[in-house]
Amino acid sequence: MMEDLVDRTHDVVRGMTVFYFTDNSTVCYAVNKGASASTELQNLIVRIKLAELQLGCLLEAIHVHGVVMIIEGTDGLSRGVWVSPLHQAAGRVLTTAHVLDPAPYSPLLVPWILHQAGLPATTPVTYRPWDGCWTARPLLHQTTLWYPPPEIARQVIVHVMSLGVESPWGTQVFIFVPRILQHQWGNLSKHVHEVGIFQPGEFPLSPLQHLPIPVVLLQIATYKRTLPSIRDEDMAARLDGPPAPPDARWHRNEAELLRGL
């Protein structure tokens, strides 16, 4: 497709984002990642990236279920569904819009999220709407849950991570985002932990089971000290060094300041 655009209509997509929908999750992941251990896939990716440069566009591969592609019509000719009632189940525009929609929130999933993250079921979790005002107070010192649309997932992650710096021991965030536009938010920080990628069928009693694409659960956990605690006298010895003269008040003040930090 990309090479055909280069040969025929190379100016049509310049400065735009080209979406490519596929039910092949391996190709989708490799294209968005930009590299593959497979020689054949790597050669394919090199050709795709070259075509991107020639076209002056950005390619986003989006993974959708095969049944969605059948209903939408892109994979229907080879399966004979053009003459079956299945093709009339949903319109093309409606199906595509659902692919790009944010995941719907459901409080029924909160216990499941806590279980996936290995947290007690009694952990209080507060849902934060992505289309509201993003302020610090409703996020600090608590666990919040976000369901942003994929195009603003990066902004949400950066926002909550900056607040986590202010309160690293008490601020925790979970983010549900459809697996789309990962060029923008995927691998943003090593502090963003990917709990898992889940198919819609894995969400019983939830609106998520009707999503046409997989959903990624991300976690920005509270900071946990991994080093053994340093005793006060050991810390004082490190900061002060040799005993200072009685009149070296400045050194003692600096040491006290550093111990406080």
Backbone as CSV, one residue per row, in Angstrom:
resi,resn,N_x,N_y,N_z,CA_x,CA_y,CA_z,C_x,C_y,C_z
1,MET,0.819,-1.199,0.000,0.000,0.000,0.000,0.863,1.263,0.000
2,MET,1.886,1.294,0.851,2.752,2.467,0.935,3.528,2.668,-0.363
3,GLU,4.046,1.591,-0.922,4.796,1.717,-2.166,3.884,2.092,-3.325
4,ASP,2.636,1.664,-3.274,1.688,2.062,-4.301,1.399,3.558,-4.215
5,LEU,1.334,4.091,-3.000,1.152,5.534,-2.827,2.353,6.303,-3.382
6,VAL,3.554,5.759,-3.179,4.760,6.415,-3.695,4.728,6.478,-5.213
7,ASP,4.272,5.392,-5.844,4.285,5.314,-7.308,3.174,6.136,-7.959
8,ARG,2.031,6.279,-7.257,0.859,6.851,-7.933,0.445,8.223,-7.381
9,THR,0.294,8.334,-6.066,-0.271,9.565,-5.490,0.586,10.005,-4.303
10,HIS,1.844,10.305,-4.562,2.774,10.552,-3.472,2.513,11.861,-2.743
11,ASP,1.799,12.799,-3.334,1.552,14.082,-2.669,0.254,14.102,-1.874
12,VAL,-0.566,13.072,-1.995,-1.891,13.087,-1.368,-1.788,13.019,0.154
13,VAL,-0.834,12.268,0.690,-0.778,12.023,2.135,0.357,12.793,2.810
14,ARG,1.003,13.700,2.102,2.122,14.436,2.706,1.651,15.262,3.904
15,GLY,2.361,15.098,5.019,2.004,15.816,6.237,0.832,15.220,6.994
16,MET,0.405,14.018,6.612,-0.752,13.389,7.241,-0.349,12.103,7.958
17,THR,-1.300,11.543,8.710,-1.144,10.232,9.327,-1.968,9.225,8.545
18,VAL,-1.328,8.141,8.127,-1.995,7.079,7.375,-2.282,5.930,8.335
19,PHE,-3.559,5.552,8.441,-3.951,4.446,9.307,-4.081,3.172,8.484
20,TYR,-3.457,2.104,8.980,-3.537,0.811,8.304,-4.121,-0.196,9.294
21,PHE,-5.311,-0.689,9.008,-5.996,-1.635,9.881,-5.668,-3.057,9.454
22,THR,-5.286,-3.883,10.402,-4.937,-5.266,10.097,-5.309,-6.156,11.272
23,ASP,-5.646,-7.412,10.971,-5.904,-8.380,12.041,-4.664,-9.211,12.345
24,ASN,-3.526,-8.859,11.744,-2.264,-9.543,12.017,-1.531,-8.779,13.114
25,SER,-1.627,-9.261,14.338,-1.054,-8.533,15.473,0.472,-8.498,15.418
26,THR,1.100,-9.526,14.857,2.563,-9.554,14.778,3.085,-8.445,13.872
27,VAL,2.496,-8.317,12.692,2.906,-7.263,11.760,2.620,-5.887,12.365
28,CYS,1.461,-5.754,13.004,1.085,-4.472,13.603,2.105,-4.047,14.658
29,TYR,2.480,-4.974,15.539,3.434,-4.652,16.596,4.801,-4.326,16.015
30,ALA,5.241,-5.083,15.027,6.564,-4.870,14.445,6.638,-3.533,13.725
31,VAL,5.587,-3.182,12.992,5.590,-1.921,12.254,5.615,-0.736,13.221
32,ASN,4.799,-0.792,14.264,4.763,0.322,15.216,6.040,0.410,16.048
33,LYS,6.641,-0.743,16.321,7.893,-0.733,17.068,9.043,-0.248,16.207
34,GLY,9.001,-0.546,14.914,10.037,-0.098,13.997,11.200,-1.047,13.856
35,ALA,11.075,-2.263,14.402,12.163,-3.235,14.294,11.608,-4.629,14.563
36,SER,12.307,-5.640,14.044,11.890,-7.019,14.259,13.110,-7.926,14.202
37,ALA,13.084,-8.969,15.017,14.169,-9.949,14.994,14.096,-10.844,13.766
38,SER,12.933,-10.893,13.132,12.765,-11.681,11.919,13.364,-10.937,10.732
39,THR,14.197,-11.612,9.964,14.841,-10.981,8.809,13.812,-10.519,7.784
40,GLU,12.802,-11.364,7.531,11.786,-11.005,6.544,10.992,-9.782,6.998
41,LEU,10.588,-9.776,8.265,9.831,-8.636,8.777,10.684,-7.378,8.816
42,GLN,11.964,-7.521,9.162,12.835,-6.358,9.216,13.009,-5.737,7.828
43,ASN,13.151,-6.571,6.815,13.239,-6.050,5.446,11.953,-5.338,5.051
44,LEU,10.818,-5.865,5.483,9.542,-5.224,5.201,9.449,-3.866,5.891
45,ILE,9.904,-3.804,7.143,9.843,-2.550,7.904,10.742,-1.491,7.264
46,VAL,11.920,-1.906,6.796,12.820,-0.952,6.134,12.149,-0.361,4.903
47,ARG,11.476,-1.192,4.116,10.771,-0.691,2.934,9.644,0.262,3.320
48,ILE,8.949,-0.062,4.411,7.850,0.794,4.867,8.385,2.146,5.337
49,LYS,9.463,2.133,6.126,10.025,3.394,6.622,10.564,4.254,5.474
50,LEU,11.138,3.616,4.469,11.599,4.358,3.301,10.419,5.015,2.585
51,ALA,9.324,4.280,2.465,8.132,4.846,1.830,7.569,5.999,2.656
52,GLU,7.623,5.893,3.987,7.173,6.995,4.856,7.980,8.261,4.582
53,LEU,9.298,8.107,4.472,10.151,9.268,4.196,9.839,9.876,2.834
54,GLN,9.630,9.029,1.837,9.343,9.534,0.503,7.984,10.226,0.447
55,LEU,7.025,9.723,1.217,5.683,10.300,1.216,5.553,11.480,2.169
56,GLY,6.466,11.591,3.140,6.367,12.652,4.134,5.175,12.485,5.051
57,CYS,4.857,11.242,5.411,3.694,10.963,6.254,4.110,10.072,7.419
58,LEU,3.155,9.797,8.312,3.364,8.896,9.445,2.394,7.740,9.330
59,LEU,2.907,6.514,9.390,2.070,5.325,9.289,1.754,4.798,10.684
60,GLU,0.477,4.588,10.968,0.029,3.988,12.224,-0.697,2.697,11.899
61,ALA,-0.124,1.570,12.312,-0.778,0.278,12.127,-1.685,0.009,13.325
62,ILE,-2.930,-0.340,13.061,-3.919,-0.563,14.113,-4.419,-1.994,14.023
63,HIS,-4.343,-2.687,15.142,-4.786,-4.083,15.167,-6.266,-4.153,15.529
64,VAL,-7.034,-4.818,14.707,-8.454,-5.041,14.981,-8.738,-6.527,14.782
65,HIS,-9.838,-6.968,15.375,-10.204,-8.375,15.242,-10.647,-8.677,13.815
66,GLY,-10.432,-9.913,13.404,-10.820,-10.308,12.067,-12.301,-10.137,11.805
67,VAL,-13.149,-10.405,12.823,-14.590,-10.282,12.627,-14.982,-8.829,12.373
68,VAL,-14.243,-7.892,12.965,-14.528,-6.477,12.723,-14.233,-6.133,11.272
69,MET,-13.133,-6.659,10.751,-12.784,-6.389,9.351,-13.797,-7.022,8.403
70,ILE,-14.347,-8.155,8.796,-15.376,-8.788,7.970,-16.629,-7.927,7.937
71,ILE,-17.068,-7.475,9.122,-18.271,-6.652,9.201,-18.077,-5.333,8.463
72,GLU,-16.877,-4.740,8.640,-16.613,-3.448,8.010,-16.487,-3.579,6.500
73,GLY,-16.150,-4.770,6.036,-16.108,-4.996,4.604,-14.730,-5.107,4.009
74,THR,-13.674,-4.757,4.764,-12.332,-4.780,4.184,-11.831,-6.188,3.941
75,ASP,-12.374,-7.163,4.673,-11.937,-8.549,4.499,-13.139,-9.429,4.163
76,GLY,-14.122,-8.841,3.507,-15.360,-9.562,3.289,-15.441,-10.319,1.984
77,LEU,-14.754,-9.844,0.945,-14.887,-10.496,-0.357,-14.413,-11.940,-0.322
78,SER,-13.304,-12.176,0.381,-12.752,-13.524,0.396,-13.538,-14.463,1.306
79,ARG,-14.453,-13.927,2.080,-15.200,-14.766,3.024,-16.683,-14.858,2.660
80,GLY,-17.072,-14.223,1.589,-18.431,-14.369,1.119,-19.497,-13.739,1.981
81,VAL,-19.152,-12.678,2.727,-20.138,-12.081,3.619,-20.859,-10.905,2.989
82,TRP,-20.488,-10.531,1.768,-21.179,-9.419,1.124,-22.646,-9.756,0.874
83,VAL,-22.962,-11.021,0.746,-24.346,-11.417,0.470,-25.002,-12.001,1.709
84,SER,-24.368,-11.856,2.879,-24.935,-12.406,4.106,-25.407,-11.278,5.020
85,PRO,-26.307,-11.562,5.951,-26.771,-10.531,6.892,-25.667,-9.986,7.784
86,LEU,-24.547,-10.721,7.929,-23.473,-10.281,8.812,-22.907,-8.934,8.376
87,HIS,-22.838,-8.713,7.070,-22.261,-7.466,6.574,-23.105,-6.258,6.936
88,GLN,-24.378,-6.463,7.201,-25.264,-5.353,7.540,-25.308,-5.088,9.042
89,ALA,-24.496,-5.785,9.802,-24.567,-5.635,11.267,-24.137,-4.255,11.727
90,ALA,-23.218,-3.623,11.034,-22.757,-2.298,11.445,-22.257,-1.551,10.219
91,GLY,-22.445,-0.247,10.235,-21.977,0.566,9.132,-20.488,0.802,9.196
92,ARG,-19.908,1.157,8.072,-18.460,1.348,7.993,-17.995,2.509,8.863
93,VAL,-18.699,3.623,8.784,-18.299,4.795,9.563,-18.434,4.523,11.050
94,LEU,-19.523,3.862,11.449,-19.744,3.574,12.868,-18.679,2.632,13.411
95,THR,-18.333,1.597,12.632,-17.321,0.648,13.087,-15.964,1.322,13.241
96,THR,-15.574,2.135,12.278,-14.296,2.835,12.361,-14.262,3.799,13.545
97,ALA,-15.376,4.474,13.783,-15.440,5.385,14.930,-15.258,4.633,16.236
98,HIS,-15.837,3.444,16.351,-15.685,2.657,17.569,-14.238,2.212,17.773
99,VAL,-13.535,1.962,16.679,-12.132,1.565,16.791,-11.305,2.680,17.435
100,LEU,-11.623,3.931,17.121,-10.841,5.061,17.612,-11.404,5.658,18.904
101,ASP,-12.490,5.105,19.425,-13.091,5.634,20.648,-12.269,5.253,21.876
102,PRO,-12.374,6.034,22.972,-11.768,5.601,24.238,-12.527,4.422,24.815
103,ALA,-11.867,3.680,25.668,-12.524,2.551,26.322,-13.590,3.061,27.286
104,PRO,-14.761,2.443,27.331,-15.807,2.892,28.258,-15.490,2.467,29.690
105,TYR,-15.760,3.371,30.618,-15.483,3.090,32.030,-16.600,2.260,32.641
106,SER,-16.220,1.337,33.503,-17.180,0.544,34.259,-16.608,0.270,35.647
107,PRO,-17.342,0.602,36.713,-16.840,0.311,38.072,-16.724,-1.182,38.354
108,LEU,-17.374,-2.003,37.541,-17.295,-3.446,37.754,-15.889,-3.988,37.523
109,LEU,-15.074,-3.237,36.785,-13.723,-3.706,36.470,-12.700,-3.357,37.541
110,VAL,-13.057,-2.535,38.518,-12.076,-2.100,39.509,-11.487,-3.283,40.282
111,PRO,-12.288,-4.213,40.821,-11.676,-5.374,41.504,-10.775,-6.190,40.592
112,TRP,-11.160,-6.307,39.317,-10.332,-7.055,38.371,-8.998,-6.357,38.144
113,ILE,-9.003,-5.030,38.040,-7.766,-4.267,37.853,-6.842,-4.456,39.045
114,LEU,-7.385,-4.356,40.248,-6.568,-4.531,41.454,-5.974,-5.934,41.509
115,HIS,-6.745,-6.922,41.087,-6.241,-8.296,41.078,-5.102,-8.443,40.079
116,GLN,-5.240,-7.845,38.885,-4.191,-7.927,37.873,-2.903,-7.274,38.350
117,ALA,-3.034,-6.194,39.143,-1.861,-5.473,39.635,-1.314,-6.059,40.931
118,GLY,-1.965,-7.076,41.481,-1.505,-7.680,42.720,-1.741,-6.823,43.938
119,LEU,-2.784,-6.006,43.935,-3.097,-5.129,45.057,-4.293,-5.669,45.826
120,PRO,-4.424,-5.310,47.106,-5.585,-5.758,47.888,-6.889,-5.261,47.288
121,ALA,-7.911,-6.087,47.385,-9.212,-5.721,46.826,-9.834,-4.531,47.542
122,THR,-9.341,-4.210,48.739,-9.884,-3.085,49.503,-9.223,-1.747,49.153
123,THR,-8.276,-1.754,48.217,-7.608,-0.508,47.836,-8.620,0.472,47.233
124,PRO,-8.748,1.666,47.788,-9.699,2.631,47.205,-9.187,3.165,45.880
125,VAL,-10.045,3.168,44.873,-9.703,3.639,43.532,-10.734,4.686,43.111
126,THR,-10.249,5.820,42.606,-11.113,6.907,42.160,-11.011,7.060,40.653
127,TYR,-12.158,7.067,39.973,-12.175,7.274,38.527,-12.053,8.765,38.226
128,ARG,-11.151,9.116,37.297,-10.963,10.507,36.895,-11.344,10.656,35.420
129,PRO,-12.351,11.438,35.095,-12.738,11.627,33.686,-11.681,12.394,32.916
130,TRP,-11.367,11.918,31.725,-10.316,12.544,30.915,-10.766,13.880,30.338
131,ASP,-12.081,14.096,30.217,-12.565,15.325,29.605,-12.888,16.409,30.630
132,GLY,-12.443,16.213,31.874,-12.623,17.228,32.897,-11.378,18.076,33.064
133,CYS,-11.348,18.842,34.151,-10.193,19.696,34.436,-9.109,18.879,35.132
134,TRP,-7.914,18.889,34.580,-6.805,18.126,35.139,-6.107,18.979,36.204
135,THR,-6.369,18.693,37.454,-5.735,19.405,38.554,-4.989,18.418,39.431
136,ALA,-4.145,18.945,40.297,-3.259,18.085,41.089,-3.975,17.449,42.275
137,ARG,-4.805,18.213,42.952,-5.357,17.733,44.222,-6.132,16.423,44.103
138,PRO,-6.968,16.220,43.063,-7.705,14.941,42.984,-6.836,13.731,42.644
139,LEU,-5.541,13.923,42.384,-4.682,12.804,42.024,-3.655,12.457,43.093
140,LEU,-3.172,13.472,43.822,-2.103,13.237,44.781,-2.590,12.398,45.960
141,HIS,-1.692,11.530,46.456,-1.921,10.741,47.664,-3.106,9.785,47.528
142,GLN,-3.358,9.269,46.331,-4.442,8.314,46.152,-4.218,7.525,44.868
143,THR,-5.072,6.525,44.640,-5.030,5.710,43.426,-6.170,6.130,42.515
144,THR,-5.833,6.531,41.293,-6.846,6.990,40.340,-6.844,6.110,39.095
145,LEU,-7.955,6.143,38.392,-8.151,5.323,37.201,-8.589,6.224,36.054
146,TRP,-7.921,6.083,34.902,-8.184,6.916,33.724,-8.546,6.036,32.540
147,TYR,-9.448,6.531,31.692,-9.809,5.876,30.441,-9.709,6.902,29.304
148,PRO,-8.533,7.388,28.969,-8.431,8.439,27.947,-8.534,7.872,26.538
149,PRO,-8.943,8.699,25.584,-8.847,8.277,24.178,-7.379,8.180,23.777
150,PRO,-7.057,7.357,22.797,-5.642,7.106,22.476,-4.879,8.343,22.036
151,GLU,-5.562,9.322,21.427,-4.825,10.472,20.917,-4.351,11.418,22.011
152,ILE,-4.912,11.320,23.228,-4.419,12.162,24.310,-3.837,11.330,25.451
153,ALA,-3.604,10.036,25.203,-3.051,9.183,26.252,-1.676,9.670,26.697
154,ARG,-0.870,10.161,25.758,0.465,10.640,26.117,0.374,11.828,27.078
155,GLN,-0.535,12.764,26.799,-0.673,13.921,27.688,-1.111,13.497,29.082
156,VAL,-2.013,12.514,29.156,-2.461,12.029,30.460,-1.300,11.404,31.230
157,ILE,-0.511,10.584,30.546,0.615,9.916,31.211,1.622,10.936,31.728
158,VAL,1.974,11.920,30.896,2.930,12.945,31.317,2.377,13.736,32.498
159,HIS,1.089,14.046,32.465,0.464,14.817,33.544,0.541,14.067,34.876
160,VAL,0.128,12.817,34.879,0.099,12.079,36.139,1.507,11.727,36.613
161,MET,2.450,11.551,35.687,3.824,11.279,36.112,4.448,12.496,36.773
162,SER,4.163,13.691,36.274,4.703,14.900,36.897,4.153,15.085,38.297
163,LEU,2.895,14.689,38.525,2.339,14.772,39.873,2.903,13.676,40.767
164,GLY,3.210,12.530,40.161,3.819,11.467,40.948,5.180,11.843,41.485
165,VAL,5.886,12.724,40.792,7.170,13.208,41.291,6.972,13.991,42.586
166,GLU,5.856,14.721,42.687,5.589,15.499,43.896,5.219,14.609,45.076
167,SER,4.574,13.497,44.804,4.140,12.593,45.871,4.388,11.154,45.449
168,PRO,5.647,10.717,45.399,5.956,9.407,44.824,5.542,8.232,45.698
169,TRP,5.392,8.448,47.008,5.099,7.326,47.893,3.597,7.081,48.064
170,GLY,2.764,8.003,47.607,1.331,7.824,47.831,0.468,7.984,46.603
171,THR,1.058,8.281,45.446,0.276,8.520,44.234,0.438,7.345,43.278
172,GLN,-0.681,6.767,42.887,-0.672,5.621,41.980,-1.762,5.819,40.925
173,VAL,-1.476,5.389,39.689,-2.388,5.643,38.581,-2.525,4.377,37.734
174,PHE,-3.752,4.090,37.327,-4.033,3.065,36.320,-4.649,3.750,35.106
175,ILE,-4.223,3.323,33.915,-4.705,3.923,32.678,-5.116,2.807,31.722
176,PHE,-6.377,2.829,31.292,-6.877,1.921,30.271,-6.904,2.676,28.954
177,VAL,-6.225,2.185,27.941,-6.194,2.875,26.652,-6.227,1.840,25.528
178,PRO,-7.060,2.032,24.516,-7.052,1.117,23.361,-5.671,1.087,22.713
179,ARG,-5.323,-0.078,22.180,-3.976,-0.248,21.635,-3.897,0.382,20.234
180,ILE,-3.943,1.708,20.215,-3.873,2.490,18.984,-2.918,3.650,19.237
181,LEU,-2.276,4.141,18.182,-1.401,5.314,18.255,-0.262,5.110,19.257
182,GLN,0.292,3.918,19.321,1.358,3.656,20.288,2.640,4.399,19.951
183,HIS,2.753,4.939,18.727,3.886,5.815,18.428,3.916,6.986,19.403
184,GLN,2.740,7.404,19.873,2.656,8.590,20.715,2.889,8.285,22.187
185,TRP,2.359,7.156,22.680,2.450,6.906,24.120,3.172,5.610,24.493
186,GLY,3.452,4.753,23.548,4.146,3.517,23.887,5.603,3.761,24.274
187,ASN,6.069,3.037,25.286,7.458,3.153,25.766,7.816,4.595,26.130
188,LEU,6.873,5.317,26.708,7.126,6.708,27.076,8.110,6.810,28.236
189,SER,8.015,5.906,29.196,8.897,5.955,30.367,8.991,4.566,30.979
190,LYS,10.138,4.271,31.564,10.302,2.982,32.241,9.468,2.908,33.515
191,HIS,8.973,4.042,33.989,8.131,4.052,35.182,6.684,3.702,34.864
192,VAL,6.334,3.637,33.586,4.991,3.238,33.180,5.016,1.741,32.922
193,HIS,4.393,0.983,33.805,4.409,-0.478,33.723,3.197,-0.974,32.948
194,GLU,3.437,-1.808,31.956,2.349,-2.415,31.196,1.893,-3.679,31.907
195,VAL,0.741,-3.585,32.575,0.215,-4.728,33.313,-0.153,-5.851,32.359
196,GLY,-0.730,-5.499,31.218,-1.084,-6.520,30.242,-1.893,-5.950,29.095
197,ILE,-2.013,-6.749,28.055,-2.855,-6.425,26.895,-4.000,-7.430,26.897
198,PHE,-5.212,-6.934,26.898,-6.369,-7.793,27.115,-7.353,-7.673,25.951
199,GLN,-7.902,-8.811,25.579,-8.908,-8.856,24.534,-10.274,-8.506,25.118
200,PRO,-11.169,-7.954,24.301,-12.486,-7.573,24.834,-13.244,-8.720,25.478
201,GLY,-13.062,-9.936,24.980,-13.771,-11.068,25.546,-13.359,-11.415,26.963
202,GLU,-12.268,-10.833,27.437,-11.792,-11.115,28.788,-12.450,-10.222,29.831
203,PHE,-13.420,-9.398,29.434,-14.060,-8.470,30.354,-15.546,-8.792,30.485
204,PRO,-15.915,-9.813,31.262,-17.339,-10.107,31.422,-18.039,-9.018,32.227
205,LEU,-19.328,-8.841,31.939,-20.158,-7.867,32.661,-19.585,-6.460,32.574
206,SER,-19.039,-6.111,31.424,-18.436,-4.794,31.267,-18.645,-4.312,29.843
207,PRO,-18.812,-2.993,29.648,-18.902,-2.470,28.272,-17.667,-2.742,27.439
208,LEU,-16.535,-3.064,28.081,-15.305,-3.310,27.331,-15.403,-4.536,26.435
209,GLN,-16.324,-5.447,26.742,-16.410,-6.665,25.938,-16.931,-6.386,24.534
210,HIS,-17.438,-5.180,24.303,-17.930,-4.831,22.982,-16.903,-4.040,22.164
211,LEU,-15.720,-3.815,22.719,-14.700,-3.084,21.969,-14.199,-3.918,20.795
212,PRO,-13.870,-3.284,19.670,-13.374,-4.049,18.526,-11.873,-4.297,18.542
213,ILE,-11.146,-3.745,19.513,-9.684,-3.875,19.539,-9.217,-4.190,20.949
214,PRO,-7.999,-4.707,21.114,-7.460,-4.962,22.449,-7.242,-3.665,23.227
215,VAL,-7.161,-3.818,24.544,-6.969,-2.683,25.444,-5.734,-2.939,26.295
216,VAL,-4.940,-1.889,26.522,-3.726,-1.987,27.328,-3.992,-1.386,28.696
217,LEU,-3.627,-2.102,29.734,-3.718,-1.591,31.103,-2.327,-1.162,31.550
218,LEU,-2.155,0.132,31.822,-0.887,0.694,32.271,-0.979,1.054,33.750
219,GLN,0.152,0.974,34.427,0.206,1.310,35.849,1.424,2.183,36.136
220,ILE,1.187,3.282,36.804,2.269,4.098,37.371,2.177,3.899,38.873
221,ALA,3.016,3.023,39.394,2.890,2.578,40.778,3.555,3.565,41.726
222,THR,3.214,3.408,42.988,3.883,4.198,44.013,5.335,3.754,44.134
223,TYR,6.176,4.683,44.516,7.613,4.391,44.637,7.850,3.532,45.865
224,LYS,8.646,2.495,45.697,9.007,1.619,46.815,10.519,1.623,46.954
225,ARG,10.992,1.889,48.169,12.425,1.917,48.425,12.991,0.511,48.320
226,THR,13.984,0.342,47.464,14.588,-0.975,47.265,15.923,-1.125,47.987
227,LEU,16.507,-0.012,48.417,17.784,-0.087,49.128,17.537,-0.172,50.626
228,PRO,18.421,-0.817,51.388,18.245,-0.851,52.841,18.359,0.548,53.422
229,SER,17.607,0.777,54.465,17.617,2.091,55.089,18.984,2.387,55.703
230,ILE,19.385,3.638,55.643,20.677,4.064,56.175,20.457,4.677,57.555
231,ARG,21.207,4.201,58.529,21.057,4.738,59.881,21.486,6.202,59.935
232,ASP,20.901,6.936,60.864,21.177,8.361,60.955,22.662,8.637,61.176
233,GLU,23.293,7.822,62.024,24.694,8.097,62.288,25.569,7.805,61.070
234,ASP,25.181,6.779,60.289,25.924,6.488,59.063,25.753,7.621,58.050
235,MET,24.518,8.139,57.936,24.273,9.242,57.033,25.051,10.478,57.462
236,ALA,25.084,10.740,58.772,25.822,11.900,59.271,27.310,11.778,58.965
237,ALA,27.833,10.555,59.094,29.245,10.357,58.800,29.536,10.578,57.315
238,ARG,28.607,10.163,56.463,28.807,10.360,55.030,28.788,11.844,54.668
239,LEU,27.852,12.563,55.244,27.684,13.955,54.861,28.717,14.863,55.511
240,ASP,29.017,14.604,56.775,29.913,15.501,57.513,31.384,15.183,57.294
241,GLY,31.685,13.907,57.048,33.084,13.534,56.920,33.780,13.635,58.278
242,PRO,35.020,14.080,58.281,35.733,14.237,59.559,35.032,15.253,60.449
243,PRO,35.142,15.103,61.764,34.509,16.063,62.684,34.959,17.485,62.387
244,ALA,34.011,18.388,62.267,34.327,19.784,61.965,34.653,20.547,63.246
245,PRO,35.424,21.613,63.164,35.700,22.449,64.339,34.403,23.005,64.909
246,PRO,34.389,23.341,66.201,33.150,23.836,66.820,32.593,25.084,66.145
247,ASP,33.471,25.894,65.541,32.975,27.131,64.929,32.580,26.939,63.463
248,ALA,32.640,25.698,62.944,32.291,25.468,61.545,30.784,25.241,61.432
249,ARG,30.049,26.278,61.796,28.591,26.157,61.813,28.022,25.929,60.404
250,TRP,28.633,26.521,59.397,28.123,26.410,58.040,28.077,24.959,57.570
251,HIS,29.115,24.193,57.911,29.165,22.792,57.504,28.060,21.989,58.174
252,ARG,27.821,22.291,59.463,26.767,21.560,60.162,25.396,21.897,59.574
253,ASN,25.192,23.139,59.213,23.904,23.526,58.611,23.693,22.817,57.275
254,GLU,24.767,22.742,56.469,24.640,22.066,55.193,24.331,20.582,55.374
255,ALA,24.983,19.977,56.358,24.743,18.549,56.617,23.312,18.313,57.076
256,GLU,22.807,19.163,57.935,21.434,19.021,58.403,20.443,19.183,57.253
257,LEU,20.750,20.129,56.367,19.885,20.358,55.215,19.845,19.124,54.322
258,LEU,20.991,18.526,54.045,21.049,17.345,53.202,20.367,16.151,53.849
259,ARG,20.526,16.029,55.190,19.835,14.931,55.878,18.337,15.100,55.765
260,GLY,17.868,16.339,55.794,16.439,16.570,55.649,15.917,16.166,54.277
261,LEU,16.724,16.438,53.248,16.324,16.032,51.899,16.361,14.525,51.735
